[in-house]
Amino acid sequence: MVEYNNIIDKVVVITGGVKNLGALTAKSFAQKSNKLVLHYHQEKDKRVANDLKAELEHKGAEVVFYQSDLSSEADIIGLFDFAVKKFGKVDIAINTVGKVLKKPILDTSEEEFDSMDTINNKIAYFFIKQASKNLNDNGHIITIATSLLAAYTGYYSTYAGNKAPVEHYTRAASKELMGRQISVNAIAPGPMDTPFFYGQETEQSTAFHKSQAMGNQLTKIEDIVPIILFLTTDGWWINGQTIFANGGYTTR
């Protein structure tokens, strides 16, 4: 786990913050005087959240939780209002929420499309909007996208398609917030070695994904967290970018 000692006394909002990439990100920010607002989706994750809270508070962080599916702008407004009410400010906003669907276009239902569009697209847009309203000057907004944005492949039309607008939202927001020195970036990992990935793949397709990157392996959450930390510290000059961090899985 990477730690940056110069991330001190910051209020950090993380969606999807109690499992996988979000949880490891929270652990890396959990240094003395940092304050974490961690979102999680379902009631069944409450026990996992509470276990994580104990670990983070042992490291010296202050931790509060916000439960919601974030499917409306009102829910996202509620998240940032909650953060400001608890800690008086927000410095860093990180959206790790996403959902994968691997399916041919011909077999994809309208209901599936709408769900994918909400989780991967709508939430990203209004998260950036509300972060823009609530962040202190010199803050940082980061969204997790996907390296499939640079892939020539079938079956991921709703996943890659609904993540694609994040690049445009990132560029637009970074330009609009430039005067306040708020950096806005997206990180596009390769297929990550988490349950988020395996539910859609077979043994054969997993082997293929691994074969496309260095070391014959999937992207690990440990590969992505240092980039998040860098963008919020020494990498503050990086702005308006989509960073493909995938071991060469795809490139532009």
N, C-alpha and C positions, 0 to 999 in steps of 0.2 A: 504494500500500500504506500502511495506517495503522499507526503505531507509538505506543505509550503508554510514556513514559519511566518511569512509576511502576510498571510491571510488571517487578520486578527480583528475582532470586534465587527464582524460583518453579519448581516442578516441574509440568509440564503434560503430561497424558496425552491424546492425540488418536487416536481410532479413525478409520480411513480417512485417515491422516495424511500420505500421500505423493503424493496426486493431488487435483486440483480444489479444492474448498472446504477440505479438510483440509490440503492443502499450503500454500495461501495463509494459512490460520490459523497454521500452524507458522512461516511466514516472518515474520508479524507479531509473534509472540512471541519470535522469535530475536534478542533483545537480550542484551547482556552479562550474564552470570551466570544466565540462564534455562536450564533443563534440560528437554529435550523427550523424551518417550517416545512414539514414533510407531508405531502399528499399521498393518500392511498385510496383505492377505488372501492373495495368491497369490505363489508363487515367482517367476513371470514379472515381478513388479513390483520385484524386488530391485535391478535396475540403475537404475530410476527413483529408488528409495529412496536408493541410494548417491550418485547425482548431487545429490539434494536435501540429503543429509547434508553434502556438501562445501560447498554454498552456505550452509547454516545455520551451520556451524562457522566459516566465514569471517566471519559476522556476530557471532560471539562466543558462540554457543549450544553447549551440550553435547547430543549427540543419540544416542539408542539406539533400536533397532527391535525390534518384537515381531511375529512372523508367526503368524497363526491365522485360521481362519474364524469364531471366537468363537461357534460354534454350541452350546456347552455352558457351563454356569456354571463348570465347571472351567477352561475356556479363559480366561474373564474373570477368575477368581481368579488364574490364572497371569499375566495382564497386570498386575494391580495388585501382586502379589507381586514381579514382575520390577521394576516401577518403584520400589517401596520398597527392594528389595535394592540397586538401582543408586544411588539418590539419597537414601534414608533417609526420604522423605516424599512426599506428593502434595498439591498445593495446588488445582489446577484440572483438571477432567475433562470432556472434550468428546467427545460421540459423534456423528460425522457419517455413520455407516454407514446405508445404505438401498438399496433396490432397487425399481424401478418395473416394474409389469406393467400393460399396457393391454389389457383383454380383457373381453368380455361374461361375466357370471356363468355363462351356459349353456355356455360353451366353456372354463371354467377347471377344470383337473384338481385332484384332491386333492394330487398331488405339487407342483403349482405353488402351491397354497394353503399347504401346509406350509412350502415354501421362503420364501415371502413373510412368513409368520407368524414364522418364526425370525429372519429378517434385520431386519424392521421392528418387531417387537413383543418377542420373547423377549430378543434381545440388548439392547434398550433397557432392559428391566426389570432384568436382572441387572447391566447396567452401572451403573445407578443404585444398585442394592443394594451392589455392591462398592465403588463410589465412596464411598458413605455410610460404609462400614466403614473406608476407608483415608484419607479426606481429613483434613487438619488442620482445626481449628476456623477459622472465617472463610473457608472455601473456597468453591468455585463448581462446580456441575454444570450442564452445558448439553447438551441433546439437540436435534438437528435433526429437525423434524417436516415438515409440508407444508401449504400454504395450501388444498389440496383438502379439508381438514377442514371448510372453510366453503363448499364448492361443492355445487351441486345438479346432479349429472352422473352419467352412467353410465360404464362401462368401467374405472373405477379402483377397483373394490370392494375388491380385496385390498390395494392400496397405501394408499388413504385409510383403509380399514377396519382394517388392521393398524398404521397409525400413530396412529389415534385413541386407543388406550389410553395413549399417551405423555402426553397431557394429564392423565389421572388419576394416573399414576405421579408426574408432576411435582408436582401439588398435594399428594399424600399425602406424598411425601418432603420437600417444603419445610416442611410442618407438623411432621413428625417430627423434622427436623433444626434447627428454629428455635432451640432452646436452645443449639446450637453455632454459631449464626450462619453456617450454610452455606446459601447461596442455591441454589435449584434452579429452572431455567427451561427452556422450550422455545422455539425459534425456528421459525416456519413460513414458509419462503420461498415465493414463487411459482415456477413452472417455471423452473429455472435453466439458463443457457446453458452446459451442459457435455455431454459424451458420454452421461452418465447419463440425460439427457432425450431426446436425438435418436433413440436406438435404438427408441423406442416410438411415434414420431410421424411423420406425413407432412408434406409441404410445406404442405398446406392446413391441417392441424391446428396446425402450428407458427405459421402466420400468424394463426390465430384466437387462440391463446394470447397472442401478442404484442399483439393488438388490445385485449385486456382490461385492459392496464396502461398507466400513464403512459409517454409517449414511444414507444408502439408497440414495446415491447421486452420481452424476457425478463428475469427477475431475474439479475443478475450476481453471481458470488462476491464481487466487490469491494463489493457492496451489503450483504453479510451479515457479513463479517469485522469491520467497525467496531462492529456490534451485539454480537458476541461479546466484543470487547475492552471495550466499555462495561459490559457485565454483570459483568465481572471486575474493574472498577475503580470509576469514579464511579457506575456504576449498581448498586452492591451492594444498594441498598435495594429494588430490583425483585426480587420473590420469588414463586414459585408461579404464574408467568404463562406463557401461550403468546402470543408476540409475532408477529403477522402482518406480515411485511416483504415486500411484494409489489407495490408501486406501484399498489395499488387493485384488484388482480386478483380478490380475494375479500375480504369483510369480514363482520363480525357486528354 
